[in-house]
Amino acid sequence: MRVSITVNGELATREVEARLLLVHFLREELGLTGTHWGCDTSNCGACVVLYDGEPVKSCTVLAAMADGHEVRTVEDLEREGVLDPVQQGFMECHGLQCGFCTPGMLMSARALLDRDPRPSDHAVREAISGQICRCTGYASIVRSVQWAAEHGQHQQQELA
């Protein structure tokens, strides 16, 4: 079947099998390997992307279901050599270790900050609750998102 999905602002049209998952469409058809494919059971959250602005596990969405929709991947966070505040926060506050869960965490954090520029620690923990990190213990991830919230508005003003 033919699908047309806007991915990171560009329309991508491909012939795909009806059973192709969005995570595989992104990785195999478009070469966007920043979205990780982890558990094969929709438990880990490494494959989170923004689907019409909302975080979704791309292993639970068929590419056919995304036809006509907008998808944003981790590759779209950095713009013109400037890291997104969430990416910078993860660097500053050591929110990543092995990095496997990081793309999904970054996308969930970006969605949260788009909705709520000053989230509480509880809101951050709730936003990432569908994702598993076996390395950090989550405290550094929460600090990273809070760093992004604190510094993100300054960066946005500088870019404007």
Beta strands, then each sheet from edge to edge (+ up, - down):
strand 1: 2-7
strand 2: 10-15
strand 3: 48-51
strand 4: 54-57
strand 5: 70-72
sheet 1: 2+ 1- 5- 3+ 4-
end
